[in-house]
Amino acid sequence: MEYRVFGKTDMKVSALGFGGAEIGGSTDSGAVEQLLGSALDAGLNLIDTAACYGNSEELIGQAVAHRRKDYYLFSKCGHASGLATQDWDPKTLVDSIDRSLKRLRTDYLDLIQLHSCSLDILKQGDVIEVVQKAKEAGKVRYIGYSGDNEAALYAVQSGAFDSLQTSINVADQSVLDKVLPEAKARQMGVIAKRPIANVAWQHQTIDENAYYAPYWHRLQALKYGFTNQSAAQSVATALRFTLSSPGVTTAIVGTTNPNRWQQNASLLDEGNLSDAEYQTIRSRWHEIAQPDWVGQT
């Protein structure tokens, strides 16, 4: 497994990280323990979750808190998710961070991220102040922003954050032109979410309410040649594209399958795409992409 320096931090993270959204709602703590244990054994060292991912934080804490030195632990705050206060109230953020520490059975987080905070709220500044104070108090080591489009660009240009988490994949490339160059110039750690576009090209028909629907429509127009390859080959190309993008540090992939981590890791054995392969996908995007093909939250 390849490891990459996470921006200006002291962390060197695995190119693939574990995303905790999919395990939220699970009632099988033993399966989660097997899933995370096997991933850590195979070289993963980054776990990313959020306060609003159901019981994801509790399950992670139960499963691997005893191996805390084996991984970097990232979470997100902002949504009340059961707290009495409102989303984005500064007290909500303070209480959410404390709750995350308790759920995850740790006394610090390596990274806390504002979770899809709007541009207007970011500009008010009080939520940024909360996470900065959490860093000063030693509850978190670094602070980041998780989101897309204009808010992501503002967060990057503010200079307040150590990292950015945003949607980057073959069907979601606007960030590569507008935001990532700014993040790279500031030496920020960059986490790619949805790095394989929800494998939307493998669906023969479309459920318009499905999470993958916007990407399905885009891919119908993009008609990338690689999507006609085998499932393993096409997913490998998509994942390698995301990790080949300048400035990207790590890609977060979620799963509930204990064998999936090693399968995903093996897809990266060939390393980054060649410049020609990468530019073919980028050129096709620039040719076909519509103005409203913005980053998907």
DRENBA-980870 format. One record per residue (C-alpha): residue in one letter; chain; x, y, z. Coordinates in pm, whole numbers, plus 50000, padded with zeros to 5 digits. Layout:
N
{aa->a, ch->A, u->X, v->Y, w->Z}
...
END
This chain:
297
{aa->m, ch->A, u->50000, v->50000, w->50000}
{aa->e, ch->A, u->50125, v->50345, w->49908}
{aa->y, ch->A, u->50147, v->50609, w->50182}
{aa->r, ch->A, u->50137, v->50983, w->50123}
{aa->v, ch->A, u->50228, v->51285, w->50335}
{aa->f, ch->A, u->49906, v->51458, w->50439}
{aa->g, ch->A, u->49971, v->51820, w->50349}
{aa->k, ch->A, u->50178, v->52009, w->50604}
{aa->t, ch->A, u->50084, v->51774, w->50888}
{aa->d, ch->A, u->50305, v->51507, w->51043}
{aa->m, ch->A, u->50075, v->51232, w->50913}
{aa->k, ch->A, u->50165, v->50987, w->50637}
{aa->v, ch->A, u->49838, v->50826, w->50538}
{aa->s, ch->A, u->49745, v->50527, w->50326}
{aa->a, ch->A, u->49633, v->50613, w->49972}
{aa->l, ch->A, u->49305, v->50439, w->50053}
{aa->g, ch->A, u->49118, v->50530, w->50368}
{aa->f, ch->A, u->48812, v->50371, w->50527}
{aa->g, ch->A, u->48490, v->50572, w->50509}
{aa->g, ch->A, u->48256, v->50506, w->50800}
{aa->a, ch->A, u->47924, v->50611, w->50646}
{aa->e, ch->A, u->47820, v->50266, w->50521}
{aa->i, ch->A, u->47858, v->50093, w->50855}
{aa->g, ch->A, u->47630, v->50346, w->51025}
{aa->g, ch->A, u->47315, v->50161, w->51121}
{aa->s, ch->A, u->47485, v->49822, w->51147}
{aa->t, ch->A, u->47384, v->49603, w->51439}
{aa->d, ch->A, u->47664, v->49353, w->51387}
{aa->s, ch->A, u->47958, v->49486, w->51587}
{aa->g, ch->A, u->48149, v->49162, w->51527}
{aa->a, ch->A, u->48135, v->49213, w->51150}
{aa->v, ch->A, u->48262, v->49570, w->51188}
{aa->e, ch->A, u->48546, v->49448, w->51410}
{aa->q, ch->A, u->48642, v->49193, w->51143}
{aa->l, ch->A, u->48610, v->49454, w->50869}
{aa->l, ch->A, u->48829, v->49715, w->51036}
{aa->g, ch->A, u->49071, v->49465, w->51184}
{aa->s, ch->A, u->49143, v->49309, w->50848}
{aa->a, ch->A, u->49181, v->49652, w->50687}
{aa->l, ch->A, u->49432, v->49764, w->50950}
{aa->d, ch->A, u->49621, v->49437, w->50915}
{aa->a, ch->A, u->49641, v->49495, w->50538}
{aa->g, ch->A, u->49794, v->49841, w->50574}
{aa->l, ch->A, u->49508, v->50088, w->50603}
{aa->n, ch->A, u->49590, v->50359, w->50855}
{aa->l, ch->A, u->49312, v->50617, w->50805}
{aa->i, ch->A, u->48955, v->50593, w->50932}
{aa->d, ch->A, u->48712, v->50873, w->50843}
{aa->t, ch->A, u->48367, v->50901, w->50999}
{aa->a, ch->A, u->48118, v->51165, w->51119}
{aa->a, ch->A, u->47887, v->51237, w->51408}
{aa->c, ch->A, u->47585, v->51205, w->51178}
{aa->y, ch->A, u->47673, v->50862, w->51034}
{aa->g, ch->A, u->47430, v->50672, w->51253}
{aa->n, ch->A, u->47620, v->50460, w->51505}
{aa->s, ch->A, u->47939, v->50457, w->51298}
{aa->e, ch->A, u->48149, v->50627, w->51566}
{aa->e, ch->A, u->48036, v->50387, w->51837}
{aa->l, ch->A, u->48108, v->50083, w->51619}
{aa->i, ch->A, u->48454, v->50209, w->51529}
{aa->g, ch->A, u->48530, v->50277, w->51894}
{aa->q, ch->A, u->48415, v->49932, w->51996}
{aa->a, ch->A, u->48605, v->49760, w->51716}
{aa->v, ch->A, u->48948, v->49922, w->51712}
{aa->a, ch->A, u->48994, v->50162, w->52004}
{aa->h, ch->A, u->49244, v->49911, w->52145}
{aa->r, ch->A, u->49455, v->49965, w->51829}
{aa->r, ch->A, u->49446, v->50344, w->51844}
{aa->k, ch->A, u->49816, v->50381, w->51759}
{aa->d, ch->A, u->49765, v->50188, w->51434}
{aa->y, ch->A, u->49553, v->50448, w->51255}
{aa->y, ch->A, u->49471, v->50815, w->51211}
{aa->l, ch->A, u->49117, v->50899, w->51316}
{aa->f, ch->A, u->48915, v->51165, w->51135}
{aa->s, ch->A, u->48560, v->51274, w->51216}
{aa->k, ch->A, u->48322, v->51559, w->51129}
{aa->c, ch->A, u->48094, v->51793, w->51319}
{aa->g, ch->A, u->47821, v->52050, w->51259}
{aa->h, ch->A, u->47497, v->51853, w->51245}
{aa->a, ch->A, u->47309, v->51817, w->51575}
{aa->s, ch->A, u->47234, v->51448, w->51517}
{aa->g, ch->A, u->47036, v->51409, w->51838}
{aa->l, ch->A, u->47175, v->51702, w->52036}
{aa->a, ch->A, u->46922, v->51952, w->52172}
{aa->t, ch->A, u->47076, v->52249, w->51991}
{aa->q, ch->A, u->47050, v->52333, w->51621}
{aa->d, ch->A, u->47283, v->52246, w->51335}
{aa->w, ch->A, u->47582, v->52481, w->51323}
{aa->d, ch->A, u->47514, v->52637, w->51662}
{aa->p, ch->A, u->47863, v->52679, w->51818}
{aa->k, ch->A, u->47743, v->52484, w->52124}
{aa->t, ch->A, u->47639, v->52200, w->51892}
{aa->l, ch->A, u->47993, v->52181, w->51755}
{aa->v, ch->A, u->48151, v->52184, w->52101}
{aa->d, ch->A, u->47918, v->51913, w->52231}
{aa->s, ch->A, u->47948, v->51710, w->51910}
{aa->i, ch->A, u->48327, v->51697, w->51931}
{aa->d, ch->A, u->48311, v->51585, w->52294}
{aa->r, ch->A, u->48051, v->51323, w->52204}
{aa->s, ch->A, u->48269, v->51195, w->51919}
{aa->l, ch->A, u->48565, v->51152, w->52151}
{aa->k, ch->A, u->48348, v->50949, w->52388}
{aa->r, ch->A, u->48194, v->50737, w->52114}
{aa->l, ch->A, u->48528, v->50668, w->51951}
{aa->r, ch->A, u->48688, v->50589, w->52288}
{aa->t, ch->A, u->48980, v->50823, w->52237}
{aa->d, ch->A, u->49109, v->51140, w->52400}
{aa->y, ch->A, u->49196, v->51310, w->52071}
{aa->l, ch->A, u->49106, v->51313, w->51702}
{aa->d, ch->A, u->49374, v->51350, w->51439}
{aa->l, ch->A, u->49138, v->51563, w->51231}
{aa->i, ch->A, u->48799, v->51725, w->51288}
{aa->q, ch->A, u->48616, v->51857, w->50983}
{aa->l, ch->A, u->48328, v->52098, w->50939}
{aa->h, ch->A, u->48073, v->51878, w->50764}
{aa->s, ch->A, u->47928, v->52037, w->50448}
{aa->c, ch->A, u->47908, v->52377, w->50612}
{aa->s, ch->A, u->47748, v->52639, w->50387}
{aa->l, ch->A, u->47936, v->52936, w->50251}
{aa->d, ch->A, u->47725, v->53180, w->50455}
{aa->i, ch->A, u->47795, v->52999, w->50781}
{aa->l, ch->A, u->48165, v->52974, w->50701}
{aa->k, ch->A, u->48181, v->53348, w->50643}
{aa->q, ch->A, u->48033, v->53417, w->50988}
{aa->g, ch->A, u->48346, v->53265, w->51134}
{aa->d, ch->A, u->48215, v->53132, w->51466}
{aa->v, ch->A, u->48220, v->52766, w->51357}
{aa->i, ch->A, u->48581, v->52801, w->51246}
{aa->e, ch->A, u->48662, v->52951, w->51586}
{aa->v, ch->A, u->48510, v->52647, w->51761}
{aa->v, ch->A, u->48731, v->52396, w->51580}
{aa->q, ch->A, u->49035, v->52619, w->51626}
{aa->k, ch->A, u->48970, v->52623, w->52001}
{aa->a, ch->A, u->48931, v->52244, w->51999}
{aa->k, ch->A, u->49275, v->52226, w->51839}
{aa->e, ch->A, u->49422, v->52461, w->52098}
{aa->a, ch->A, u->49269, v->52247, w->52374}
{aa->g, ch->A, u->49429, v->51929, w->52237}
{aa->k, ch->A, u->49100, v->51761, w->52153}
{aa->v, ch->A, u->49197, v->51756, w->51786}
{aa->r, ch->A, u->49536, v->51777, w->51619}
{aa->y, ch->A, u->49428, v->51933, w->51290}
{aa->i, ch->A, u->49117, v->52095, w->51145}
{aa->g, ch->A, u->48959, v->52054, w->50803}
{aa->y, ch->A, u->48665, v->52141, w->50583}
{aa->s, ch->A, u->48448, v->51878, w->50414}
{aa->g, ch->A, u->48232, v->52006, w->50130}
{aa->d, ch->A, u->48217, v->52121, w->49771}
{aa->n, ch->A, u->48196, v->52407, w->49524}
{aa->e, ch->A, u->48206, v->52773, w->49637}
{aa->a, ch->A, u->48217, v->52685, w->50007}
{aa->a, ch->A, u->48514, v->52454, w->49948}
{aa->l, ch->A, u->48700, v->52725, w->49759}
{aa->y, ch->A, u->48632, v->52977, w->50035}
{aa->a, ch->A, u->48750, v->52734, w->50302}
{aa->v, ch->A, u->49072, v->52669, w->50112}
{aa->q, ch->A, u->49141, v->53037, w->50048}
{aa->s, ch->A, u->49066, v->53130, w->50410}
{aa->g, ch->A, u->49390, v->52972, w->50523}
{aa->a, ch->A, u->49216, v->52844, w->50837}
{aa->f, ch->A, u->49220, v->52473, w->50753}
{aa->d, ch->A, u->49478, v->52199, w->50729}
{aa->s, ch->A, u->49276, v->51983, w->50489}
{aa->l, ch->A, u->48991, v->51961, w->50242}
{aa->q, ch->A, u->48757, v->51667, w->50182}
{aa->t, ch->A, u->48561, v->51697, w->49858}
{aa->s, ch->A, u->48405, v->51491, w->49576}
{aa->i, ch->A, u->48658, v->51390, w->49310}
{aa->n, ch->A, u->48604, v->51122, w->49047}
{aa->v, ch->A, u->48568, v->51061, w->48675}
{aa->a, ch->A, u->48214, v->51205, w->48683}
{aa->d, ch->A, u->48290, v->51491, w->48924}
{aa->q, ch->A, u->48590, v->51694, w->48811}
{aa->s, ch->A, u->48500, v->52061, w->48854}
{aa->v, ch->A, u->48708, v->52074, w->49173}
{aa->l, ch->A, u->49019, v->51982, w->48975}
{aa->d, ch->A, u->49001, v->52308, w->48782}
{aa->k, ch->A, u->48878, v->52548, w->49047}
{aa->v, ch->A, u->48972, v->52430, w->49395}
{aa->l, ch->A, u->49252, v->52172, w->49402}
{aa->p, ch->A, u->49517, v->52404, w->49254}
{aa->e, ch->A, u->49449, v->52643, w->49543}
{aa->a, ch->A, u->49465, v->52361, w->49798}
{aa->k, ch->A, u->49786, v->52226, w->49650}
{aa->a, ch->A, u->49946, v->52572, w->49657}
{aa->r, ch->A, u->49868, v->52590, w->50029}
{aa->q, ch->A, u->50002, v->52238, w->50090}
{aa->m, ch->A, u->49672, v->52112, w->50230}
{aa->g, ch->A, u->49590, v->51748, w->50276}
{aa->v, ch->A, u->49317, v->51652, w->50028}
{aa->i, ch->A, u->49071, v->51368, w->50090}
{aa->a, ch->A, u->48873, v->51250, w->49787}
{aa->k, ch->A, u->48522, v->51132, w->49872}
{aa->r, ch->A, u->48308, v->50932, w->49627}
{aa->p, ch->A, u->48633, v->50839, w->49443}
{aa->i, ch->A, u->48480, v->50574, w->49218}
{aa->a, ch->A, u->48164, v->50772, w->49131}
{aa->n, ch->A, u->47949, v->50516, w->49311}
{aa->v, ch->A, u->48038, v->50279, w->49021}
{aa->a, ch->A, u->47738, v->50434, w->48849}
{aa->w, ch->A, u->47834, v->50305, w->48502}
{aa->q, ch->A, u->47760, v->49949, w->48609}
{aa->h, ch->A, u->47387, v->50021, w->48645}
{aa->q, ch->A, u->47191, v->49933, w->48333}
{aa->t, ch->A, u->46886, v->50135, w->48438}
{aa->i, ch->A, u->46839, v->50437, w->48659}
{aa->d, ch->A, u->46650, v->50498, w->48981}
{aa->e, ch->A, u->46620, v->50876, w->48982}
{aa->n, ch->A, u->46610, v->50879, w->49362}
{aa->a, ch->A, u->46933, v->50681, w->49393}
{aa->y, ch->A, u->47249, v->50835, w->49533}
{aa->y, ch->A, u->47435, v->50754, w->49211}
{aa->a, ch->A, u->47175, v->50908, w->48975}
{aa->p, ch->A, u->47356, v->51237, w->48893}
{aa->y, ch->A, u->47673, v->51046, w->48808}
{aa->w, ch->A, u->47482, v->50792, w->48597}
{aa->h, ch->A, u->47345, v->51069, w->48378}
{aa->r, ch->A, u->47684, v->51234, w->48342}
{aa->l, ch->A, u->47852, v->50906, w->48249}
{aa->q, ch->A, u->47590, v->50837, w->47984}
{aa->a, ch->A, u->47709, v->51155, w->47813}
{aa->l, ch->A, u->48081, v->51111, w->47883}
{aa->k, ch->A, u->48093, v->50759, w->47738}
{aa->y, ch->A, u->48439, v->50679, w->47869}
{aa->g, ch->A, u->48590, v->50379, w->47695}
{aa->f, ch->A, u->48716, v->50225, w->48017}
{aa->t, ch->A, u->48362, v->50175, w->48146}
{aa->n, ch->A, u->48323, v->49893, w->47891}
{aa->q, ch->A, u->48601, v->49695, w->48057}
{aa->s, ch->A, u->48546, v->49431, w->48324}
{aa->a, ch->A, u->48417, v->49547, w->48660}
{aa->a, ch->A, u->48757, v->49513, w->48824}
{aa->q, ch->A, u->48940, v->49692, w->48542}
{aa->s, ch->A, u->48692, v->49978, w->48519}
{aa->v, ch->A, u->48686, v->50036, w->48896}
{aa->a, ch->A, u->49067, v->50027, w->48901}
{aa->t, ch->A, u->49087, v->50291, w->48628}
{aa->a, ch->A, u->48835, v->50514, w->48805}
{aa->l, ch->A, u->49011, v->50484, w->49140}
{aa->r, ch->A, u->49356, v->50535, w->48989}
{aa->f, ch->A, u->49226, v->50846, w->48811}
{aa->t, ch->A, u->49118, v->51001, w->49140}
{aa->l, ch->A, u->49446, v->50919, w->49312}
{aa->s, ch->A, u->49642, v->51046, w->49010}
{aa->s, ch->A, u->49484, v->51391, w->49038}
{aa->p, ch->A, u->49740, v->51653, w->49144}
{aa->g, ch->A, u->49705, v->51738, w->49510}
{aa->v, ch->A, u->49496, v->51436, w->49616}
{aa->t, ch->A, u->49640, v->51265, w->49922}
{aa->t, ch->A, u->49395, v->50985, w->49992}
{aa->a, ch->A, u->49064, v->50842, w->49871}
{aa->i, ch->A, u->48794, v->50737, w->50114}
{aa->v, ch->A, u->48608, v->50417, w->50025}
{aa->g, ch->A, u->48327, v->50276, w->50237}
{aa->t, ch->A, u->48220, v->49914, w->50253}
{aa->t, ch->A, u->48058, v->49657, w->50478}
{aa->n, ch->A, u->48239, v->49367, w->50310}
{aa->p, ch->A, u->48544, v->49247, w->50510}
{aa->n, ch->A, u->48719, v->49139, w->50189}
{aa->r, ch->A, u->48657, v->49460, w->49996}
{aa->w, ch->A, u->48945, v->49660, w->50145}
{aa->q, ch->A, u->49209, v->49418, w->50018}
{aa->q, ch->A, u->49031, v->49396, w->49682}
{aa->n, ch->A, u->49033, v->49775, w->49649}
{aa->a, ch->A, u->49395, v->49797, w->49759}
{aa->s, ch->A, u->49498, v->49544, w->49494}
{aa->l, ch->A, u->49343, v->49764, w->49225}
{aa->l, ch->A, u->49619, v->50018, w->49290}
{aa->d, ch->A, u->49909, v->49783, w->49229}
{aa->e, ch->A, u->49983, v->49951, w->48895}
{aa->g, ch->A, u->50014, v->50293, w->49059}
{aa->n, ch->A, u->49891, v->50617, w->48904}
{aa->l, ch->A, u->49752, v->50632, w->48554}
{aa->s, ch->A, u->49999, v->50731, w->48285}
{aa->d, ch->A, u->49983, v->51097, w->48188}
{aa->a, ch->A, u->49822, v->50998, w->47857}
{aa->e, ch->A, u->49552, v->50790, w->48029}
{aa->y, ch->A, u->49483, v->51065, w->48280}
{aa->q, ch->A, u->49466, v->51341, w->48019}
{aa->t, ch->A, u->49229, v->51136, w->47801}
{aa->i, ch->A, u->48974, v->51134, w->48084}
{aa->r, ch->A, u->49035, v->51500, w->48165}
{aa->s, ch->A, u->49000, v->51604, w->47800}
{aa->r, ch->A, u->48674, v->51415, w->47765}
{aa->w, ch->A, u->48541, v->51591, w->48074}
{aa->h, ch->A, u->48634, v->51934, w->47939}
{aa->e, ch->A, u->48469, v->51847, w->47608}
{aa->i, ch->A, u->48138, v->51716, w->47749}
{aa->a, ch->A, u->48085, v->51858, w->48100}
{aa->q, ch->A, u->47796, v->52100, w->48140}
{aa->p, ch->A, u->47808, v->52419, w->48351}
{aa->d, ch->A, u->47577, v->52264, w->48613}
{aa->w, ch->A, u->47797, v->51957, w->48661}
{aa->v, ch->A, u->47918, v->52083, w->48998}
{aa->g, ch->A, u->48052, v->51886, w->49292}
{aa->q, ch->A, u->47802, v->51644, w->49448}
{aa->t, ch->A, u->47776, v->51646, w->49826}
END
